[in-house]
Amino acid sequence: VHINAFNFPIWGMLEKIAVNLMAGVPAVVKPSEQTSYLTEVMVRDIIASGILPDGALQLVVGAGRGILDPVRSQDVVTFTGSAQTGKKLRAHPSILKYSVPFTVEADSLNAAILGEDAVPGTPEFDLFIKECRREMVTKAGQKCTAIRRIIVPEKLLGDVQKALSKELGKTVVGDPAVDGVRMGALINRQQLARVREKLAVLAAKTPVVFGDIEQFDVVGAEREKGAFIPPVLLLNDRPFSKRLTHETECFGPVSTLMPYKTLEKAIELAKMGKGSLVSTICTFDPAIMRTYVLESAAYHGRILILNRSSAKESTGHGSPMPLLVHGGPGHAGGGEEMGGMRGILHYMQRTAIQGNPTDITVVTNQYQVGGAQTETPVHPFKKYFDDLAVGETLITAKHTVSEADIHNFANVSGDNFYAHMDETALEGTPFTRRVAHGYFVLSKAAGLFVDAKKGPVLLNYGLDECRFTKPVYPGMTIGVKLTVREKIEQESDPSREGVAAIPRGIVKWLVDVYDETGETVAIATILTMVRKRE
């Protein structure tokens, strides 16, 4: 069950259902009533496309009373919205009684910190001003990731205030359909009233240094009829004693500027938000970025290091990427979303299985080391993907390693590392003699297990893992056990060209290279692409 906020009626739904659908879990989506009509249009289009099984995506529009009553331990509930509402839902009787997994992504007092090195005239100073302005005015500040606290070196306070005020002054407020308008209205007049109320509370302690909510121009619309508000910048000159800045969020184009004396104090100020979705450190100084990240990471779900090196490819402070965790501790809700494969696992029960390796292989269809291995008279490289069985093993012929092997591999590879080539340089090393290259051992293993003639194997797809566990010296004899570890289906499309049109799958092979004593000297997992039967 996904309960979503008003500010992202489409993306907010898509970023959640994409993950649960990949986990094979259906979803019930309950959007905010205020913008649910946009969500409904998107859901209608998705269902009409036929890309999902019937019932995989369901929509509940309205107040949603009773939506959590039926949830049980096999369900998952996610919520995006205010921390206050999140706490209320987390205490729902069904959530508590059945220990239902409940993830909250709440608004937070996200902070951006300007490093002491980022003085006016540096790229970092300009980037910081641009980022703060963008995060204040994008979606009229109605973002859970928006910058609410701007923390800058005390000596640069005046420079930042002047530069940021100048940039905010360029913001044209009005109807976004009109050319030149850069910031639209809040979601409705009810939200406008809330923002004005919170702003009044903040302004009573921290003065407004830019923006006048009573006197501003609106382009292409009537100010009195809309929910318009200009960007507003406040100043907290004593951020350690005026704590309201770290406790009150104004969910609009409002942010508070505050000074710090040392980096340690800046970190302390950032932590005073009691947990956030994201924080930005803008610096080109490696020591500053390292200290900030290591000392403050426990309080933030994501940290952006913004500088001249990252700016060209950065999606910015407010834009989490699918592979990144989205969520945060404390005030931010204590939950997380996305995070690539990690996000998919949130919707799956992870169960440990104990047993004999052979039995676990049967259950998981992934070969477990120590499990039964089955030899067949036909070389596995002559078999189609469909015919290979997990646990099927080829035991190869053997090869005695010589000094000539080491010399030849060094000549071909260019790897003349002393441990392979200079027996007089081995004192103080783990080696007693010149040792064969690890990659020679792996290459020779391939030479032992590969069937050279054309067959169903199409190509080498890569290497997942490899370890060299014992030195191989001249005179030692090695052999290989090649075992089908796992089979992964791949889709084919006859309408396309090249590999994509070929019916195929990926086979993971366990490569166990052992010596004359039977002890493993190298172990790896390699992947091949194997043709299926037509």
Protein Blocks (a to p, Z undefined) as FASTA:
>chain_A
ZZddfklmmlmmmmmmmmmmmnopacdddddfklmmmmmmmmmmmmmnopacehkaccde
djhpoklmmpcfkbccddeddfklmmmmmmpmklmmnopacdddddddddddddfklcgh
iaklmmmmmmmmmmmmggnhpafkbcfbdcddfklmmmmmmmmmmmmmmpccddfkbghi
abdcdfblklmmmmmmmmmmmmmmmccfedcfkbccdehiafklmccdcddddddfblml
mmmlmmcccdbdbddddddfbfklmmmmmmmnopafbdcdddfbfklmmmmmmmmmmmpf
bdcdddfklmmmpgbjklccfkbccddehjnnopaeejijmlmmmmpccdddeddfklmm
mmnopacehiacdddfbdfklpcfklpcghiacddddddddfklmmmmmmmnopacfklm
mmklmgoiabfbdcddfklmmmmmmmmmpcfbdcfblbdcbjfbdcdfbdcdehiacddd
dddfbdcdddddfkbghjllpgcdddddddddddfkopafbdcdddddddddZZ
